[in-house]
Amino acid sequence: MLTEEVFVGTYETRSGDRGRFLAVSSAGRLVRHFAHAGSAGFSALLPMQDGVRWYKCLECGEYELLRWSSGAYVLE
């Protein structure tokens, strides 16, 4: 049985663009990723029964939900 890992991080391109990302990998291979340009600040994950919450604001509590739907990961 293969397990999948979900992780977040920040990035900066050679041209200086910055942002944060969420990635899903399995057996060391990238399965899916999502990138958001802009602030490369706070990111946290919280596993829930309906998916994984991706928090990008420490104070406001807003999040996007990563979940499996129709054979692929989606971010809502």
Backbone as XML, in Angstrom:
<?xml version="1.0"?>
<chain id="A" units="angstrom">
  <residue number="1" name="MET">
    <atom name="N" x="0.843" y="-1.189" z="0.000"/>
    <atom name="CA" x="0.000" y="0.000" z="0.000"/>
    <atom name="C" x="0.883" y="1.244" z="0.000"/>
  </residue>
  <residue number="2" name="LEU">
    <atom name="N" x="0.672" y="2.105" z="-0.977"/>
    <atom name="CA" x="1.413" y="3.353" z="-1.053"/>
    <atom name="C" x="0.722" y="4.420" z="-0.226"/>
  </residue>
  <residue number="3" name="THR">
    <atom name="N" x="1.509" y="5.179" z="0.466"/>
    <atom name="CA" x="0.965" y="6.311" z="1.205"/>
    <atom name="C" x="1.290" y="7.587" z="0.440"/>
  </residue>
  <residue number="4" name="GLU">
    <atom name="N" x="0.508" y="8.590" z="0.666"/>
    <atom name="CA" x="0.741" y="9.884" z="0.041"/>
    <atom name="C" x="1.102" y="10.900" z="1.106"/>
  </residue>
  <residue number="5" name="GLU">
    <atom name="N" x="2.000" y="11.788" z="0.745"/>
    <atom name="CA" x="2.425" y="12.850" z="1.643"/>
    <atom name="C" x="1.897" y="14.165" z="1.096"/>
  </residue>
  <residue number="6" name="VAL">
    <atom name="N" x="1.455" y="15.012" z="2.002"/>
    <atom name="CA" x="0.994" y="16.357" z="1.636"/>
    <atom name="C" x="1.880" y="17.334" z="2.392"/>
  </residue>
  <residue number="7" name="PHE">
    <atom name="N" x="2.417" y="18.311" z="1.666"/>
    <atom name="CA" x="3.286" y="19.283" z="2.322"/>
    <atom name="C" x="3.132" y="20.653" z="1.681"/>
  </residue>
  <residue number="8" name="VAL">
    <atom name="N" x="3.519" y="21.672" z="2.432"/>
    <atom name="CA" x="3.449" y="23.054" z="1.970"/>
    <atom name="C" x="4.835" y="23.675" z="2.052"/>
  </residue>
  <residue number="9" name="GLY">
    <atom name="N" x="5.017" y="24.735" z="1.312"/>
    <atom name="CA" x="6.288" y="25.448" z="1.325"/>
    <atom name="C" x="6.159" y="26.775" z="0.610"/>
  </residue>
  <residue number="10" name="THR">
    <atom name="N" x="7.270" y="27.449" z="0.493"/>
    <atom name="CA" x="7.326" y="28.720" z="-0.216"/>
    <atom name="C" x="8.288" y="28.587" z="-1.382"/>
  </residue>
  <residue number="11" name="TYR">
    <atom name="N" x="8.152" y="29.490" z="-2.347"/>
    <atom name="CA" x="9.052" y="29.466" z="-3.492"/>
    <atom name="C" x="9.402" y="30.879" z="-3.924"/>
  </residue>
  <residue number="12" name="GLU">
    <atom name="N" x="10.513" y="30.979" z="-4.651"/>
    <atom name="CA" x="10.914" y="32.210" z="-5.313"/>
    <atom name="C" x="11.528" y="31.824" z="-6.646"/>
  </residue>
  <residue number="13" name="THR">
    <atom name="N" x="11.024" y="32.413" z="-7.732"/>
    <atom name="CA" x="11.533" y="32.104" z="-9.064"/>
    <atom name="C" x="12.796" y="32.915" z="-9.341"/>
  </residue>
  <residue number="14" name="ARG">
    <atom name="N" x="13.463" y="32.582" z="-10.400"/>
    <atom name="CA" x="14.669" y="33.322" z="-10.794"/>
    <atom name="C" x="14.356" y="34.783" z="-11.098"/>
  </residue>
  <residue number="15" name="SER">
    <atom name="N" x="13.142" y="35.043" z="-11.554"/>
    <atom name="CA" x="12.757" y="36.420" z="-11.866"/>
    <atom name="C" x="12.285" y="37.194" z="-10.634"/>
  </residue>
  <residue number="16" name="GLY">
    <atom name="N" x="12.245" y="36.525" z="-9.471"/>
    <atom name="CA" x="11.893" y="37.197" z="-8.230"/>
    <atom name="C" x="10.449" y="37.040" z="-7.786"/>
  </residue>
  <residue number="17" name="ASP">
    <atom name="N" x="9.627" y="36.344" z="-8.572"/>
    <atom name="CA" x="8.243" y="36.101" z="-8.148"/>
    <atom name="C" x="8.254" y="35.170" z="-6.941"/>
  </residue>
  <residue number="18" name="ARG">
    <atom name="N" x="7.356" y="35.428" z="-6.002"/>
    <atom name="CA" x="7.276" y="34.621" z="-4.781"/>
    <atom name="C" x="5.871" y="34.091" z="-4.581"/>
  </residue>
  <residue number="19" name="GLY">
    <atom name="N" x="5.777" y="33.095" z="-3.726"/>
    <atom name="CA" x="4.473" y="32.546" z="-3.391"/>
    <atom name="C" x="4.607" y="31.349" z="-2.478"/>
  </residue>
  <residue number="20" name="ARG">
    <atom name="N" x="3.517" y="30.621" z="-2.373"/>
    <atom name="CA" x="3.508" y="29.415" z="-1.543"/>
    <atom name="C" x="2.868" y="28.293" z="-2.341"/>
  </residue>
  <residue number="21" name="PHE">
    <atom name="N" x="3.115" y="27.068" z="-1.924"/>
    <atom name="CA" x="2.576" y="25.928" z="-2.653"/>
    <atom name="C" x="2.127" y="24.833" z="-1.709"/>
  </residue>
  <residue number="22" name="LEU">
    <atom name="N" x="1.264" y="23.978" z="-2.223"/>
    <atom name="CA" x="0.847" y="22.750" z="-1.565"/>
    <atom name="C" x="1.135" y="21.634" z="-2.570"/>
  </residue>
  <residue number="23" name="ALA">
    <atom name="N" x="1.742" y="20.557" z="-2.113"/>
    <atom name="CA" x="2.077" y="19.449" z="-3.006"/>
    <atom name="C" x="1.664" y="18.122" z="-2.386"/>
  </residue>
  <residue number="24" name="VAL">
    <atom name="N" x="1.309" y="17.183" z="-3.246"/>
    <atom name="CA" x="0.984" y="15.816" z="-2.851"/>
    <atom name="C" x="1.959" y="14.908" z="-3.585"/>
  </residue>
  <residue number="25" name="SER">
    <atom name="N" x="2.634" y="14.036" z="-2.841"/>
    <atom name="CA" x="3.569" y="13.100" z="-3.466"/>
    <atom name="C" x="3.272" y="11.684" z="-2.991"/>
  </residue>
  <residue number="26" name="SER">
    <atom name="N" x="3.721" y="10.739" z="-3.793"/>
    <atom name="CA" x="3.578" y="9.323" z="-3.460"/>
    <atom name="C" x="4.836" y="8.611" z="-3.932"/>
  </residue>
  <residue number="27" name="ALA">
    <atom name="N" x="5.470" y="7.875" z="-3.038"/>
    <atom name="CA" x="6.707" y="7.152" z="-3.353"/>
    <atom name="C" x="7.742" y="8.084" z="-3.966"/>
  </residue>
  <residue number="28" name="GLY">
    <atom name="N" x="7.815" y="9.304" z="-3.456"/>
    <atom name="CA" x="8.814" y="10.256" z="-3.918"/>
    <atom name="C" x="8.495" y="10.940" z="-5.239"/>
  </residue>
  <residue number="29" name="ARG">
    <atom name="N" x="7.328" y="10.709" z="-5.787"/>
    <atom name="CA" x="6.941" y="11.312" z="-7.063"/>
    <atom name="C" x="5.788" y="12.295" z="-6.849"/>
  </residue>
  <residue number="30" name="LEU">
    <atom name="N" x="5.871" y="13.412" z="-7.527"/>
    <atom name="CA" x="4.838" y="14.431" z="-7.416"/>
    <atom name="C" x="3.545" y="13.927" z="-8.052"/>
  </residue>
  <residue number="31" name="VAL">
    <atom name="N" x="2.460" y="13.972" z="-7.291"/>
    <atom name="CA" x="1.141" y="13.559" z="-7.773"/>
    <atom name="C" x="0.356" y="14.774" z="-8.256"/>
  </residue>
  <residue number="32" name="ARG">
    <atom name="N" x="0.386" y="15.863" z="-7.469"/>
    <atom name="CA" x="-0.375" y="17.078" z="-7.781"/>
    <atom name="C" x="0.225" y="18.217" z="-6.996"/>
  </residue>
  <residue number="33" name="HIS">
    <atom name="N" x="0.180" y="19.418" z="-7.545"/>
    <atom name="CA" x="0.614" y="20.583" z="-6.777"/>
    <atom name="C" x="-0.266" y="21.782" z="-7.129"/>
  </residue>
  <residue number="34" name="PHE">
    <atom name="N" x="-0.320" y="22.708" z="-6.190"/>
    <atom name="CA" x="-1.067" y="23.942" z="-6.332"/>
    <atom name="C" x="-0.138" y="25.066" z="-5.894"/>
  </residue>
  <residue number="35" name="ALA">
    <atom name="N" x="-0.066" y="26.137" z="-6.645"/>
    <atom name="CA" x="0.789" y="27.268" z="-6.300"/>
    <atom name="C" x="-0.047" y="28.543" z="-6.259"/>
  </residue>
  <residue number="36" name="HIS">
    <atom name="N" x="0.256" y="29.393" z="-5.304"/>
    <atom name="CA" x="-0.410" y="30.687" z="-5.171"/>
    <atom name="C" x="0.663" y="31.762" z="-5.141"/>
  </residue>
  <residue number="37" name="ALA">
    <atom name="N" x="0.686" y="32.598" z="-6.154"/>
    <atom name="CA" x="1.641" y="33.701" z="-6.205"/>
    <atom name="C" x="1.261" y="34.748" z="-5.161"/>
  </residue>
  <residue number="38" name="GLY">
    <atom name="N" x="2.242" y="35.485" z="-4.712"/>
    <atom name="CA" x="1.993" y="36.545" z="-3.739"/>
    <atom name="C" x="2.824" y="36.347" z="-2.497"/>
  </residue>
  <residue number="39" name="SER">
    <atom name="N" x="2.227" y="36.581" z="-1.363"/>
    <atom name="CA" x="2.928" y="36.471" z="-0.092"/>
    <atom name="C" x="3.441" y="35.054" z="0.137"/>
  </residue>
  <residue number="40" name="ALA">
    <atom name="N" x="4.673" y="34.957" z="0.553"/>
    <atom name="CA" x="5.269" y="33.655" z="0.868"/>
    <atom name="C" x="5.302" y="33.486" z="2.381"/>
  </residue>
  <residue number="41" name="GLY">
    <atom name="N" x="4.183" y="33.739" z="3.015"/>
    <atom name="CA" x="4.109" y="33.723" z="4.468"/>
    <atom name="C" x="3.615" y="32.416" z="5.042"/>
  </residue>
  <residue number="42" name="PHE">
    <atom name="N" x="2.830" y="32.521" z="6.082"/>
    <atom name="CA" x="2.341" y="31.405" z="6.874"/>
    <atom name="C" x="1.592" y="30.383" z="6.029"/>
  </residue>
  <residue number="43" name="SER">
    <atom name="N" x="1.842" y="29.103" z="6.287"/>
    <atom name="CA" x="1.085" y="27.978" z="5.720"/>
    <atom name="C" x="1.055" y="26.864" z="6.748"/>
  </residue>
  <residue number="44" name="ALA">
    <atom name="N" x="-0.099" y="26.221" z="6.873"/>
    <atom name="CA" x="-0.219" y="25.086" z="7.793"/>
    <atom name="C" x="-1.267" y="24.124" z="7.253"/>
  </residue>
  <residue number="45" name="LEU">
    <atom name="N" x="-1.105" y="22.854" z="7.577"/>
    <atom name="CA" x="-2.037" y="21.816" z="7.162"/>
    <atom name="C" x="-2.709" y="21.206" z="8.384"/>
  </residue>
  <residue number="46" name="LEU">
    <atom name="N" x="-3.989" y="20.875" z="8.227"/>
    <atom name="CA" x="-4.727" y="20.212" z="9.287"/>
    <atom name="C" x="-5.566" y="19.092" z="8.669"/>
  </residue>
  <residue number="47" name="PRO">
    <atom name="N" x="-5.212" y="17.826" z="8.941"/>
    <atom name="CA" x="-6.008" y="16.723" z="8.394"/>
    <atom name="C" x="-7.386" y="16.682" z="9.052"/>
  </residue>
  <residue number="48" name="MET">
    <atom name="N" x="-8.399" y="16.480" z="8.210"/>
    <atom name="CA" x="-9.777" y="16.360" z="8.668"/>
    <atom name="C" x="-10.377" y="15.148" z="7.973"/>
  </residue>
  <residue number="49" name="GLN">
    <atom name="N" x="-11.563" y="14.725" z="8.400"/>
    <atom name="CA" x="-12.197" y="13.566" z="7.769"/>
    <atom name="C" x="-12.580" y="13.820" z="6.317"/>
  </residue>
  <residue number="50" name="ASP">
    <atom name="N" x="-12.901" y="15.067" z="5.970"/>
    <atom name="CA" x="-13.324" y="15.375" z="4.603"/>
    <atom name="C" x="-12.188" y="15.827" z="3.698"/>
  </residue>
  <residue number="51" name="GLY">
    <atom name="N" x="-10.947" y="15.868" z="4.195"/>
    <atom name="CA" x="-9.791" y="16.283" z="3.408"/>
    <atom name="C" x="-8.729" y="16.895" z="4.302"/>
  </residue>
  <residue number="52" name="VAL">
    <atom name="N" x="-7.892" y="17.712" z="3.705"/>
    <atom name="CA" x="-6.828" y="18.397" z="4.436"/>
    <atom name="C" x="-7.030" y="19.898" z="4.271"/>
  </residue>
  <residue number="53" name="ARG">
    <atom name="N" x="-7.104" y="20.602" z="5.371"/>
    <atom name="CA" x="-7.254" y="22.056" z="5.334"/>
    <atom name="C" x="-5.882" y="22.708" z="5.161"/>
  </residue>
  <residue number="54" name="TRP">
    <atom name="N" x="-5.817" y="23.669" z="4.228"/>
    <atom name="CA" x="-4.596" y="24.450" z="4.004"/>
    <atom name="C" x="-4.868" y="25.867" z="4.495"/>
  </residue>
  <residue number="55" name="TYR">
    <atom name="N" x="-4.312" y="26.184" z="5.647"/>
    <atom name="CA" x="-4.461" y="27.514" z="6.231"/>
    <atom name="C" x="-3.333" y="28.400" z="5.720"/>
  </residue>
  <residue number="56" name="LYS">
    <atom name="N" x="-3.690" y="29.619" z="5.284"/>
    <atom name="CA" x="-2.685" y="30.567" z="4.800"/>
    <atom name="C" x="-2.721" y="31.883" z="5.570"/>
  </residue>
  <residue number="57" name="CYS">
    <atom name="N" x="-3.503" y="31.884" z="6.644"/>
    <atom name="CA" x="-3.609" y="33.073" z="7.483"/>
    <atom name="C" x="-3.682" y="32.616" z="8.939"/>
  </residue>
  <residue number="58" name="LEU">
    <atom name="N" x="-2.745" y="33.044" z="9.726"/>
    <atom name="CA" x="-2.692" y="32.636" z="11.132"/>
    <atom name="C" x="-3.804" y="33.278" z="11.951"/>
  </residue>
  <residue number="59" name="GLU">
    <atom name="N" x="-4.189" y="34.485" z="11.607"/>
    <atom name="CA" x="-5.161" y="35.224" z="12.404"/>
    <atom name="C" x="-6.607" y="35.041" z="11.964"/>
  </residue>
  <residue number="60" name="CYS">
    <atom name="N" x="-6.846" y="34.860" z="10.664"/>
    <atom name="CA" x="-8.233" y="34.888" z="10.182"/>
    <atom name="C" x="-8.907" y="33.514" z="10.183"/>
  </residue>
  <residue number="61" name="GLY">
    <atom name="N" x="-8.157" y="32.434" z="10.140"/>
    <atom name="CA" x="-8.752" y="31.101" z="10.189"/>
    <atom name="C" x="-9.338" y="30.609" z="8.881"/>
  </residue>
  <residue number="62" name="GLU">
    <atom name="N" x="-9.182" y="31.365" z="7.786"/>
    <atom name="CA" x="-9.690" y="30.913" z="6.495"/>
    <atom name="C" x="-8.774" y="29.847" z="5.925"/>
  </residue>
  <residue number="63" name="TYR">
    <atom name="N" x="-9.346" y="28.946" z="5.150"/>
    <atom name="CA" x="-8.557" y="27.848" z="4.591"/>
    <atom name="C" x="-9.156" y="27.390" z="3.274"/>
  </residue>
  <residue number="64" name="GLU">
    <atom name="N" x="-8.375" y="26.625" z="2.532"/>
    <atom name="CA" x="-8.856" y="25.906" z="1.362"/>
    <atom name="C" x="-8.800" y="24.431" z="1.722"/>
  </residue>
  <residue number="65" name="LEU">
    <atom name="N" x="-9.678" y="23.646" z="1.129"/>
    <atom name="CA" x="-9.767" y="22.230" z="1.449"/>
    <atom name="C" x="-9.225" y="21.396" z="0.291"/>
  </residue>
  <residue number="66" name="LEU">
    <atom name="N" x="-8.219" y="20.590" z="0.578"/>
    <atom name="CA" x="-7.685" y="19.625" z="-0.385"/>
    <atom name="C" x="-8.437" y="18.327" z="-0.164"/>
  </residue>
  <residue number="67" name="ARG">
    <atom name="N" x="-9.031" y="17.808" z="-1.250"/>
    <atom name="CA" x="-9.749" y="16.548" z="-1.120"/>
    <atom name="C" x="-9.681" y="15.780" z="-2.423"/>
  </residue>
  <residue number="68" name="TRP">
    <atom name="N" x="-9.980" y="14.492" z="-2.340"/>
    <atom name="CA" x="-10.012" y="13.597" z="-3.487"/>
    <atom name="C" x="-11.409" y="13.655" z="-4.087"/>
  </residue>
  <residue number="69" name="SER">
    <atom name="N" x="-11.505" y="13.922" z="-5.391"/>
    <atom name="CA" x="-12.802" y="14.016" z="-6.044"/>
    <atom name="C" x="-12.689" y="13.562" z="-7.498"/>
  </residue>
  <residue number="70" name="SER">
    <atom name="N" x="-13.495" y="12.607" z="-7.882"/>
    <atom name="CA" x="-13.550" y="12.121" z="-9.273"/>
    <atom name="C" x="-12.178" y="11.708" z="-9.804"/>
  </residue>
  <residue number="71" name="GLY">
    <atom name="N" x="-11.381" y="11.040" z="-8.974"/>
    <atom name="CA" x="-10.097" y="10.506" z="-9.414"/>
    <atom name="C" x="-8.932" y="11.468" z="-9.406"/>
  </residue>
  <residue number="72" name="ALA">
    <atom name="N" x="-9.087" y="12.623" z="-8.761"/>
    <atom name="CA" x="-7.991" y="13.601" z="-8.701"/>
    <atom name="C" x="-8.104" y="14.437" z="-7.433"/>
  </residue>
  <residue number="73" name="TYR">
    <atom name="N" x="-6.975" y="15.027" z="-7.027"/>
    <atom name="CA" x="-7.006" y="15.964" z="-5.909"/>
    <atom name="C" x="-7.500" y="17.306" z="-6.406"/>
  </residue>
  <residue number="74" name="VAL">
    <atom name="N" x="-8.377" y="17.931" z="-5.629"/>
    <atom name="CA" x="-8.899" y="19.257" z="-5.937"/>
    <atom name="C" x="-8.713" y="20.145" z="-4.710"/>
  </residue>
  <residue number="75" name="LEU">
    <atom name="N" x="-8.637" y="21.427" z="-4.968"/>
    <atom name="CA" x="-8.498" y="22.409" z="-3.899"/>
    <atom name="C" x="-9.717" y="23.315" z="-3.965"/>
  </residue>
  <residue number="76" name="GLU">
    <atom name="N" x="-10.490" y="23.332" z="-2.884"/>
    <atom name="CA" x="-11.733" y="24.124" z="-2.838"/>
    <atom name="C" x="-11.601" y="25.249" z="-1.855"/>
  </residue>
</chain>
